[in-house]
Each structure stands twice: as C-alpha cells, then as structure tokens.
Amino acid sequence: MKIRLCPKCKKPTLRNATNVSGWLAPSMYECSDNECGYVGYINIEVDPEDFKLDEEDKSNKEAKE
C-alpha cells in the first residue's frame, strides 16, 4: 500500500475531498493539515519504506543542527 503525500506541504495528511472521487470524476484530494489547506487532483505516492527513510534523514539533519 502506498502513502499519499500532499504536494504542497509533503505530509501524509491527504484524504478524499468528495465521496464520488474516482468513480464519476477524477479523484480530488484535500490536505487535513490546517496550515496547508491544499485541495486538488495531484498527490505524491511513495512506498512506506521510502517515506520512513526520508523521515529518518530529516530527523538526523535536525539533530545535527
């Protein structure tokens, strides 16, 4: 199963914006992060392992600073 990331804030907080997304119309997504507010058709799909590695890299960089 892939993780959907918001293309604006790069967080895994995307959800379907409407109930008919993907059936009658293209899938529309909205970011549940209140600060971001993205609504659109584009998302980024990554493997859970790749997402975990990226999060570890971010935390290692923050620890060094």
mmCIF file of the N, C-alpha and C atoms, coordinates in Angstrom:
data_MODEL
# 
_entry.id   MODEL 
# 
loop_
_atom_site.group_PDB 
_atom_site.id 
_atom_site.type_symbol 
_atom_site.label_atom_id 
_atom_site.label_alt_id 
_atom_site.label_comp_id 
_atom_site.label_asym_id 
_atom_site.label_entity_id 
_atom_site.label_seq_id 
_atom_site.pdbx_PDB_ins_code 
_atom_site.Cartn_x 
_atom_site.Cartn_y 
_atom_site.Cartn_z 
_atom_site.occupancy 
_atom_site.B_iso_or_equiv 
_atom_site.pdbx_formal_charge 
_atom_site.auth_seq_id 
_atom_site.auth_comp_id 
_atom_site.auth_asym_id 
_atom_site.auth_atom_id 
_atom_site.pdbx_PDB_model_num 
ATOM 1   N N  . MET A 1 1  ? 0.840   -1.175 0.000   1.00 0.00 ? 1  MET A N  1 
ATOM 2   C CA . MET A 1 1  ? 0.000   0.000  0.000   1.00 0.00 ? 1  MET A CA 1 
ATOM 3   C C  . MET A 1 1  ? 0.884   1.237  0.000   1.00 0.00 ? 1  MET A C  1 
ATOM 4   N N  . LYS A 1 2  ? 0.543   2.191  -0.829  1.00 0.00 ? 2  LYS A N  1 
ATOM 5   C CA . LYS A 1 2  ? 1.315   3.422  -0.972  1.00 0.00 ? 2  LYS A CA 1 
ATOM 6   C C  . LYS A 1 2  ? 0.801   4.486  0.006   1.00 0.00 ? 2  LYS A C  1 
ATOM 7   N N  . ILE A 1 3  ? 1.689   5.400  0.364   1.00 0.00 ? 3  ILE A N  1 
ATOM 8   C CA . ILE A 1 3  ? 1.333   6.536  1.201   1.00 0.00 ? 3  ILE A CA 1 
ATOM 9   C C  . ILE A 1 3  ? 1.145   7.737  0.277   1.00 0.00 ? 3  ILE A C  1 
ATOM 10  N N  . ARG A 1 4  ? 0.033   8.450  0.443   1.00 0.00 ? 4  ARG A N  1 
ATOM 11  C CA . ARG A 1 4  ? -0.233  9.647  -0.348  1.00 0.00 ? 4  ARG A CA 1 
ATOM 12  C C  . ARG A 1 4  ? 0.252   10.874 0.404   1.00 0.00 ? 4  ARG A C  1 
ATOM 13  N N  . LEU A 1 5  ? 1.127   11.634 -0.241  1.00 0.00 ? 5  LEU A N  1 
ATOM 14  C CA . LEU A 1 5  ? 1.662   12.858 0.351   1.00 0.00 ? 5  LEU A CA 1 
ATOM 15  C C  . LEU A 1 5  ? 1.050   14.069 -0.323  1.00 0.00 ? 5  LEU A C  1 
ATOM 16  N N  . CYS A 1 6  ? 0.869   15.108 0.454   1.00 0.00 ? 6  CYS A N  1 
ATOM 17  C CA . CYS A 1 6  ? 0.396   16.380 -0.076  1.00 0.00 ? 6  CYS A CA 1 
ATOM 18  C C  . CYS A 1 6  ? 1.518   17.002 -0.911  1.00 0.00 ? 6  CYS A C  1 
ATOM 19  N N  . PRO A 1 7  ? 1.227   17.456 -2.135  1.00 0.00 ? 7  PRO A N  1 
ATOM 20  C CA . PRO A 1 7  ? 2.293   18.052 -2.954  1.00 0.00 ? 7  PRO A CA 1 
ATOM 21  C C  . PRO A 1 7  ? 2.740   19.428 -2.460  1.00 0.00 ? 7  PRO A C  1 
ATOM 22  N N  . LYS A 1 8  ? 1.945   20.056 -1.604  1.00 0.00 ? 8  LYS A N  1 
ATOM 23  C CA . LYS A 1 8  ? 2.280   21.391 -1.101  1.00 0.00 ? 8  LYS A CA 1 
ATOM 24  C C  . LYS A 1 8  ? 3.153   21.323 0.158   1.00 0.00 ? 8  LYS A C  1 
ATOM 25  N N  . CYS A 1 9  ? 2.708   20.543 1.167   1.00 0.00 ? 9  CYS A N  1 
ATOM 26  C CA . CYS A 1 9  ? 3.442   20.510 2.439   1.00 0.00 ? 9  CYS A CA 1 
ATOM 27  C C  . CYS A 1 9  ? 4.259   19.233 2.632   1.00 0.00 ? 9  CYS A C  1 
ATOM 28  N N  . LYS A 1 10 ? 4.111   18.256 1.741   1.00 0.00 ? 10 LYS A N  1 
ATOM 29  C CA . LYS A 1 10 ? 4.859   16.981 1.760   1.00 0.00 ? 10 LYS A CA 1 
ATOM 30  C C  . LYS A 1 10 ? 4.582   16.136 3.004   1.00 0.00 ? 10 LYS A C  1 
ATOM 31  N N  . LYS A 1 11 ? 3.394   16.285 3.598   1.00 0.00 ? 11 LYS A N  1 
ATOM 32  C CA . LYS A 1 11 ? 2.996   15.493 4.763   1.00 0.00 ? 11 LYS A CA 1 
ATOM 33  C C  . LYS A 1 11 ? 1.979   14.439 4.333   1.00 0.00 ? 11 LYS A C  1 
ATOM 34  N N  . PRO A 1 12 ? 1.903   13.324 5.041   1.00 0.00 ? 12 PRO A N  1 
ATOM 35  C CA . PRO A 1 12 ? 0.937   12.268 4.687   1.00 0.00 ? 12 PRO A CA 1 
ATOM 36  C C  . PRO A 1 12 ? -0.458  12.563 5.250   1.00 0.00 ? 12 PRO A C  1 
ATOM 37  N N  . THR A 1 13 ? -1.002  13.720 4.931   1.00 0.00 ? 13 THR A N  1 
ATOM 38  C CA . THR A 1 13 ? -2.272  14.148 5.501   1.00 0.00 ? 13 THR A CA 1 
ATOM 39  C C  . THR A 1 13 ? -3.361  14.309 4.447   1.00 0.00 ? 13 THR A C  1 
ATOM 40  N N  . LEU A 1 14 ? -3.239  13.629 3.307   1.00 0.00 ? 14 LEU A N  1 
ATOM 41  C CA . LEU A 1 14 ? -4.248  13.746 2.255   1.00 0.00 ? 14 LEU A CA 1 
ATOM 42  C C  . LEU A 1 14 ? -5.420  12.816 2.514   1.00 0.00 ? 14 LEU A C  1 
ATOM 43  N N  . ARG A 1 15 ? -6.599  13.267 2.139   1.00 0.00 ? 15 ARG A N  1 
ATOM 44  C CA . ARG A 1 15 ? -7.805  12.444 2.184   1.00 0.00 ? 15 ARG A CA 1 
ATOM 45  C C  . ARG A 1 15 ? -8.660  12.826 0.982   1.00 0.00 ? 15 ARG A C  1 
ATOM 46  N N  . ASN A 1 16 ? -9.614  11.951 0.638   1.00 0.00 ? 16 ASN A N  1 
ATOM 47  C CA . ASN A 1 16 ? -10.507 12.242 -0.471  1.00 0.00 ? 16 ASN A CA 1 
ATOM 48  C C  . ASN A 1 16 ? -11.370 13.447 -0.121  1.00 0.00 ? 16 ASN A C  1 
ATOM 49  N N  . ALA A 1 17 ? -11.521 14.350 -1.081  1.00 0.00 ? 17 ALA A N  1 
ATOM 50  C CA . ALA A 1 17 ? -12.287 15.571 -0.835  1.00 0.00 ? 17 ALA A CA 1 
ATOM 51  C C  . ALA A 1 17 ? -13.787 15.337 -0.966  1.00 0.00 ? 17 ALA A C  1 
ATOM 52  N N  . THR A 1 18 ? -14.181 14.405 -1.823  1.00 0.00 ? 18 THR A N  1 
ATOM 53  C CA . THR A 1 18 ? -15.606 14.124 -2.029  1.00 0.00 ? 18 THR A CA 1 
ATOM 54  C C  . THR A 1 18 ? -15.834 12.622 -2.038  1.00 0.00 ? 18 THR A C  1 
ATOM 55  N N  . ASN A 1 19 ? -17.061 12.217 -1.857  1.00 0.00 ? 19 ASN A N  1 
ATOM 56  C CA . ASN A 1 19 ? -17.376 10.790 -1.816  1.00 0.00 ? 19 ASN A CA 1 
ATOM 57  C C  . ASN A 1 19 ? -17.362 10.130 -3.180  1.00 0.00 ? 19 ASN A C  1 
ATOM 58  N N  . VAL A 1 20 ? -17.554 10.867 -4.260  1.00 0.00 ? 20 VAL A N  1 
ATOM 59  C CA . VAL A 1 20 ? -17.607 10.273 -5.592  1.00 0.00 ? 20 VAL A CA 1 
ATOM 60  C C  . VAL A 1 20 ? -16.272 10.358 -6.324  1.00 0.00 ? 20 VAL A C  1 
ATOM 61  N N  . SER A 1 21 ? -15.236 10.785 -5.663  1.00 0.00 ? 21 SER A N  1 
ATOM 62  C CA . SER A 1 21 ? -13.929 10.891 -6.306  1.00 0.00 ? 21 SER A CA 1 
ATOM 63  C C  . SER A 1 21 ? -13.479 9.535  -6.821  1.00 0.00 ? 21 SER A C  1 
ATOM 64  N N  . GLY A 1 22 ? -13.019 9.507  -8.057  1.00 0.00 ? 22 GLY A N  1 
ATOM 65  C CA . GLY A 1 22 ? -12.501 8.287  -8.643  1.00 0.00 ? 22 GLY A CA 1 
ATOM 66  C C  . GLY A 1 22 ? -13.552 7.437  -9.314  1.00 0.00 ? 22 GLY A C  1 
ATOM 67  N N  . TRP A 1 23 ? -14.834 7.741  -9.110  1.00 0.00 ? 23 TRP A N  1 
ATOM 68  C CA . TRP A 1 23 ? -15.876 6.952  -9.742  1.00 0.00 ? 23 TRP A CA 1 
ATOM 69  C C  . TRP A 1 23 ? -16.442 7.709  -10.944 1.00 0.00 ? 23 TRP A C  1 
ATOM 70  N N  . LEU A 1 24 ? -17.039 8.834  -10.714 1.00 0.00 ? 24 LEU A N  1 
ATOM 71  C CA . LEU A 1 24 ? -17.570 9.647  -11.806 1.00 0.00 ? 24 LEU A CA 1 
ATOM 72  C C  . LEU A 1 24 ? -16.603 10.737 -12.246 1.00 0.00 ? 24 LEU A C  1 
ATOM 73  N N  . ALA A 1 25 ? -15.789 11.146 -11.344 1.00 0.00 ? 25 ALA A N  1 
ATOM 74  C CA . ALA A 1 25 ? -14.862 12.255 -11.599 1.00 0.00 ? 25 ALA A CA 1 
ATOM 75  C C  . ALA A 1 25 ? -13.467 11.835 -11.162 1.00 0.00 ? 25 ALA A C  1 
ATOM 76  N N  . PRO A 1 26 ? -12.449 12.551 -11.620 1.00 0.00 ? 26 PRO A N  1 
ATOM 77  C CA . PRO A 1 26 ? -11.100 12.251 -11.137 1.00 0.00 ? 26 PRO A CA 1 
ATOM 78  C C  . PRO A 1 26 ? -11.023 12.424 -9.619  1.00 0.00 ? 26 PRO A C  1 
ATOM 79  N N  . SER A 1 27 ? -10.151 11.686 -8.988  1.00 0.00 ? 27 SER A N  1 
ATOM 80  C CA . SER A 1 27 ? -10.004 11.781 -7.531  1.00 0.00 ? 27 SER A CA 1 
ATOM 81  C C  . SER A 1 27 ? -9.511  13.167 -7.140  1.00 0.00 ? 27 SER A C  1 
ATOM 82  N N  . MET A 1 28 ? -10.228 13.775 -6.221  1.00 0.00 ? 28 MET A N  1 
ATOM 83  C CA . MET A 1 28 ? -9.845  15.084 -5.708  1.00 0.00 ? 28 MET A CA 1 
ATOM 84  C C  . MET A 1 28 ? -9.456  14.910 -4.249  1.00 0.00 ? 28 MET A C  1 
ATOM 85  N N  . TYR A 1 29 ? -8.354  15.518 -3.852  1.00 0.00 ? 29 TYR A N  1 
ATOM 86  C CA . TYR A 1 29 ? -7.813  15.344 -2.518  1.00 0.00 ? 29 TYR A CA 1 
ATOM 87  C C  . TYR A 1 29 ? -7.771  16.675 -1.785  1.00 0.00 ? 29 TYR A C  1 
ATOM 88  N N  . GLU A 1 30 ? -7.823  16.589 -0.453  1.00 0.00 ? 30 GLU A N  1 
ATOM 89  C CA . GLU A 1 30 ? -7.616  17.771 0.382   1.00 0.00 ? 30 GLU A CA 1 
ATOM 90  C C  . GLU A 1 30 ? -6.670  17.397 1.512   1.00 0.00 ? 30 GLU A C  1 
ATOM 91  N N  . CYS A 1 31 ? -5.847  18.351 1.896   1.00 0.00 ? 31 CYS A N  1 
ATOM 92  C CA . CYS A 1 31 ? -4.896  18.150 2.980   1.00 0.00 ? 31 CYS A CA 1 
ATOM 93  C C  . CYS A 1 31 ? -5.598  18.473 4.295   1.00 0.00 ? 31 CYS A C  1 
ATOM 94  N N  . SER A 1 32 ? -5.497  17.561 5.247   1.00 0.00 ? 32 SER A N  1 
ATOM 95  C CA . SER A 1 32 ? -6.158  17.781 6.535   1.00 0.00 ? 32 SER A CA 1 
ATOM 96  C C  . SER A 1 32 ? -5.324  18.639 7.491   1.00 0.00 ? 32 SER A C  1 
ATOM 97  N N  . ASP A 1 33 ? -4.138  19.037 7.067   1.00 0.00 ? 33 ASP A N  1 
ATOM 98  C CA . ASP A 1 33 ? -3.309  19.941 7.854   1.00 0.00 ? 33 ASP A CA 1 
ATOM 99  C C  . ASP A 1 33 ? -3.895  21.353 7.733   1.00 0.00 ? 33 ASP A C  1 
ATOM 100 N N  . ASN A 1 34 ? -4.297  21.949 8.845   1.00 0.00 ? 34 ASN A N  1 
ATOM 101 C CA . ASN A 1 34 ? -4.954  23.256 8.828   1.00 0.00 ? 34 ASN A CA 1 
ATOM 102 C C  . ASN A 1 34 ? -4.075  24.365 8.266   1.00 0.00 ? 34 ASN A C  1 
ATOM 103 N N  . GLU A 1 35 ? -2.775  24.257 8.417   1.00 0.00 ? 35 GLU A N  1 
ATOM 104 C CA . GLU A 1 35 ? -1.868  25.292 7.933   1.00 0.00 ? 35 GLU A CA 1 
ATOM 105 C C  . GLU A 1 35 ? -1.693  25.229 6.417   1.00 0.00 ? 35 GLU A C  1 
ATOM 106 N N  . CYS A 1 36 ? -1.842  24.048 5.825   1.00 0.00 ? 36 CYS A N  1 
ATOM 107 C CA . CYS A 1 36 ? -1.600  23.861 4.395   1.00 0.00 ? 36 CYS A CA 1 
ATOM 108 C C  . CYS A 1 36 ? -2.814  24.265 3.561   1.00 0.00 ? 36 CYS A C  1 
ATOM 109 N N  . GLY A 1 37 ? -3.924  23.563 3.726   1.00 0.00 ? 37 GLY A N  1 
ATOM 110 C CA . GLY A 1 37 ? -5.152  23.890 3.018   1.00 0.00 ? 37 GLY A CA 1 
ATOM 111 C C  . GLY A 1 37 ? -5.203  23.488 1.562   1.00 0.00 ? 37 GLY A C  1 
ATOM 112 N N  . TYR A 1 38 ? -4.336  22.577 1.121   1.00 0.00 ? 38 TYR A N  1 
ATOM 113 C CA . TYR A 1 38 ? -4.318  22.145 -0.284  1.00 0.00 ? 38 TYR A CA 1 
ATOM 114 C C  . TYR A 1 38 ? -5.597  21.404 -0.646  1.00 0.00 ? 38 TYR A C  1 
ATOM 115 N N  . VAL A 1 39 ? -6.162  21.716 -1.808  1.00 0.00 ? 39 VAL A N  1 
ATOM 116 C CA . VAL A 1 39 ? -7.266  20.979 -2.409  1.00 0.00 ? 39 VAL A CA 1 
ATOM 117 C C  . VAL A 1 39 ? -6.944  20.877 -3.895  1.00 0.00 ? 39 VAL A C  1 
ATOM 118 N N  . GLY A 1 40 ? -6.890  19.648 -4.418  1.00 0.00 ? 40 GLY A N  1 
ATOM 119 C CA . GLY A 1 40 ? -6.577  19.481 -5.831  1.00 0.00 ? 40 GLY A CA 1 
ATOM 120 C C  . GLY A 1 40 ? -6.565  18.032 -6.249  1.00 0.00 ? 40 GLY A C  1 
ATOM 121 N N  . TYR A 1 41 ? -6.187  17.808 -7.496  1.00 0.00 ? 41 TYR A N  1 
ATOM 122 C CA . TYR A 1 41 ? -6.206  16.472 -8.083  1.00 0.00 ? 41 TYR A CA 1 
ATOM 123 C C  . TYR A 1 41 ? -4.868  15.749 -7.987  1.00 0.00 ? 41 TYR A C  1 
ATOM 124 N N  . ILE A 1 42 ? -3.817  16.447 -7.646  1.00 0.00 ? 42 ILE A N  1 
ATOM 125 C CA . ILE A 1 42 ? -2.469  15.873 -7.665  1.00 0.00 ? 42 ILE A CA 1 
ATOM 126 C C  . ILE A 1 42 ? -2.081  15.379 -6.275  1.00 0.00 ? 42 ILE A C  1 
ATOM 127 N N  . ASN A 1 43 ? -1.420  14.221 -6.234  1.00 0.00 ? 43 ASN A N  1 
ATOM 128 C CA . ASN A 1 43 ? -0.846  13.716 -4.993  1.00 0.00 ? 43 ASN A CA 1 
ATOM 129 C C  . ASN A 1 43 ? 0.480   13.045 -5.310  1.00 0.00 ? 43 ASN A C  1 
ATOM 130 N N  . ILE A 1 44 ? 1.255   12.797 -4.298  1.00 0.00 ? 44 ILE A N  1 
ATOM 131 C CA . ILE A 1 44 ? 2.526   12.098 -4.437  1.00 0.00 ? 44 ILE A CA 1 
ATOM 132 C C  . ILE A 1 44 ? 2.375   10.765 -3.719  1.00 0.00 ? 44 ILE A C  1 
ATOM 133 N N  . GLU A 1 45 ? 2.634   9.663  -4.424  1.00 0.00 ? 45 GLU A N  1 
ATOM 134 C CA . GLU A 1 45 ? 2.541   8.339  -3.807  1.00 0.00 ? 45 GLU A CA 1 
ATOM 135 C C  . GLU A 1 45 ? 3.941   7.776  -3.617  1.00 0.00 ? 45 GLU A C  1 
ATOM 136 N N  . VAL A 1 46 ? 4.228   7.336  -2.395  1.00 0.00 ? 46 VAL A N  1 
ATOM 137 C CA . VAL A 1 46 ? 5.528   6.755  -2.078  1.00 0.00 ? 46 VAL A CA 1 
ATOM 138 C C  . VAL A 1 46 ? 5.327   5.449  -1.322  1.00 0.00 ? 46 VAL A C  1 
ATOM 139 N N  . ASP A 1 47 ? 6.331   4.597  -1.378  1.00 0.00 ? 47 ASP A N  1 
ATOM 140 C CA . ASP A 1 47 ? 6.310   3.370  -0.591  1.00 0.00 ? 47 ASP A CA 1 
ATOM 141 C C  . ASP A 1 47 ? 6.518   3.712  0.878   1.00 0.00 ? 47 ASP A C  1 
ATOM 142 N N  . PRO A 1 48 ? 5.903   2.972  1.781   1.00 0.00 ? 48 PRO A N  1 
ATOM 143 C CA . PRO A 1 48 ? 6.093   3.243  3.215   1.00 0.00 ? 48 PRO A CA 1 
ATOM 144 C C  . PRO A 1 48 ? 7.560   3.193  3.643   1.00 0.00 ? 48 PRO A C  1 
ATOM 145 N N  . GLU A 1 49 ? 8.346   2.290  3.052   1.00 0.00 ? 49 GLU A N  1 
ATOM 146 C CA . GLU A 1 49 ? 9.770   2.189  3.409   1.00 0.00 ? 49 GLU A CA 1 
ATOM 147 C C  . GLU A 1 49 ? 10.520  3.456  3.003   1.00 0.00 ? 49 GLU A C  1 
ATOM 148 N N  . ASP A 1 50 ? 10.233  3.972  1.806   1.00 0.00 ? 50 ASP A N  1 
ATOM 149 C CA . ASP A 1 50 ? 10.883  5.197  1.351   1.00 0.00 ? 50 ASP A CA 1 
ATOM 150 C C  . ASP A 1 50 ? 10.497  6.383  2.224   1.00 0.00 ? 50 ASP A C  1 
ATOM 151 N N  . PHE A 1 51 ? 9.231   6.438  2.622   1.00 0.00 ? 51 PHE A N  1 
ATOM 152 C CA . PHE A 1 51 ? 8.771   7.530  3.486   1.00 0.00 ? 51 PHE A CA 1 
ATOM 153 C C  . PHE A 1 51 ? 9.477   7.467  4.832   1.00 0.00 ? 51 PHE A C  1 
ATOM 154 N N  . LYS A 1 52 ? 9.618   6.261  5.380   1.00 0.00 ? 52 LYS A N  1 
ATOM 155 C CA . LYS A 1 52 ? 10.293  6.092  6.671   1.00 0.00 ? 52 LYS A CA 1 
ATOM 156 C C  . LYS A 1 52 ? 11.753  6.529  6.573   1.00 0.00 ? 52 LYS A C  1 
ATOM 157 N N  . LEU A 1 53 ? 12.440  6.160  5.492   1.00 0.00 ? 53 LEU A N  1 
ATOM 158 C CA . LEU A 1 53 ? 13.833  6.557  5.308   1.00 0.00 ? 53 LEU A CA 1 
ATOM 159 C C  . LEU A 1 53 ? 13.964  8.075  5.196   1.00 0.00 ? 53 LEU A C  1 
ATOM 160 N N  . ASP A 1 54 ? 13.035  8.707  4.489   1.00 0.00 ? 54 ASP A N  1 
ATOM 161 C CA . ASP A 1 54 ? 13.074  10.158 4.345   1.00 0.00 ? 54 ASP A CA 1 
ATOM 162 C C  . ASP A 1 54 ? 12.853  10.848 5.688   1.00 0.00 ? 54 ASP A C  1 
ATOM 163 N N  . GLU A 1 55 ? 11.930  10.340 6.498   1.00 0.00 ? 55 GLU A N  1 
ATOM 164 C CA . GLU A 1 55 ? 11.681  10.911 7.820   1.00 0.00 ? 55 GLU A CA 1 
ATOM 165 C C  . GLU A 1 55 ? 12.903  10.752 8.719   1.00 0.00 ? 55 GLU A C  1 
ATOM 166 N N  . GLU A 1 56 ? 13.591  9.611  8.615   1.00 0.00 ? 56 GLU A N  1 
ATOM 167 C CA . GLU A 1 56 ? 14.804  9.400  9.409   1.00 0.00 ? 56 GLU A CA 1 
ATOM 168 C C  . GLU A 1 56 ? 15.896  10.372 8.987   1.00 0.00 ? 56 GLU A C  1 
ATOM 169 N N  . ASP A 1 57 ? 16.032  10.608 7.679   1.00 0.00 ? 57 ASP A N  1 
ATOM 170 C CA . ASP A 1 57 ? 17.019  11.564 7.184   1.00 0.00 ? 57 ASP A CA 1 
ATOM 171 C C  . ASP A 1 57 ? 16.738  12.969 7.706   1.00 0.00 ? 57 ASP A C  1 
ATOM 172 N N  . LYS A 1 58 ? 15.458  13.356 7.715   1.00 0.00 ? 58 LYS A N  1 
ATOM 173 C CA . LYS A 1 58 ? 15.087  14.683 8.215   1.00 0.00 ? 58 LYS A CA 1 
ATOM 174 C C  . LYS A 1 58 ? 15.421  14.829 9.702   1.00 0.00 ? 58 LYS A C  1 
ATOM 175 N N  . SER A 1 59 ? 15.123  13.798 10.488  1.00 0.00 ? 59 SER A N  1 
ATOM 176 C CA . SER A 1 59 ? 15.394  13.881 11.914  1.00 0.00 ? 59 SER A CA 1 
ATOM 177 C C  . SER A 1 59 ? 16.898  13.901 12.192  1.00 0.00 ? 59 SER A C  1 
ATOM 178 N N  . ASN A 1 60 ? 17.681  13.182 11.393  1.00 0.00 ? 60 ASN A N  1 
ATOM 179 C CA . ASN A 1 60 ? 19.141  13.201 11.566  1.00 0.00 ? 60 ASN A CA 1 
ATOM 180 C C  . ASN A 1 60 ? 19.715  14.582 11.243  1.00 0.00 ? 60 ASN A C  1 
ATOM 181 N N  . LYS A 1 61 ? 19.190  15.246 10.213  1.00 0.00 ? 61 LYS A N  1 
ATOM 182 C CA . LYS A 1 61 ? 19.656  16.572 9.855   1.00 0.00 ? 61 LYS A CA 1 
ATOM 183 C C  . LYS A 1 61 ? 19.302  17.582 10.945  1.00 0.00 ? 61 LYS A C  1 
ATOM 184 N N  . GLU A 1 62 ? 18.095  17.455 11.503  1.00 0.00 ? 62 GLU A N  1 
ATOM 185 C CA . GLU A 1 62 ? 17.673  18.377 12.564  1.00 0.00 ? 62 GLU A CA 1 
ATOM 186 C C  . GLU A 1 62 ? 18.499  18.176 13.831  1.00 0.00 ? 62 GLU A C  1 
ATOM 187 N N  . ALA A 1 63 ? 18.892  16.937 14.122  1.00 0.00 ? 63 ALA A N  1 
ATOM 188 C CA . ALA A 1 63 ? 19.686  16.649 15.304  1.00 0.00 ? 63 ALA A CA 1 
ATOM 189 C C  . ALA A 1 63 ? 21.092  17.245 15.199  1.00 0.00 ? 63 ALA A C  1 
ATOM 190 N N  . LYS A 1 64 ? 21.627  17.300 13.974  1.00 0.00 ? 64 LYS A N  1 
ATOM 191 C CA . LYS A 1 64 ? 22.954  17.842 13.757  1.00 0.00 ? 64 LYS A CA 1 
ATOM 192 C C  . LYS A 1 64 ? 22.980  19.361 13.901  1.00 0.00 ? 64 LYS A C  1 
ATOM 193 N N  . GLU A 1 65 ? 21.854  19.998 13.630  1.00 0.00 ? 65 GLU A N  1 
ATOM 194 C CA . GLU A 1 65 ? 21.806  21.478 13.678  1.00 0.00 ? 65 GLU A CA 1 
ATOM 195 C C  . GLU A 1 65 ? 21.608  21.968 15.034  1.00 0.00 ? 65 GLU A C  1 
# 
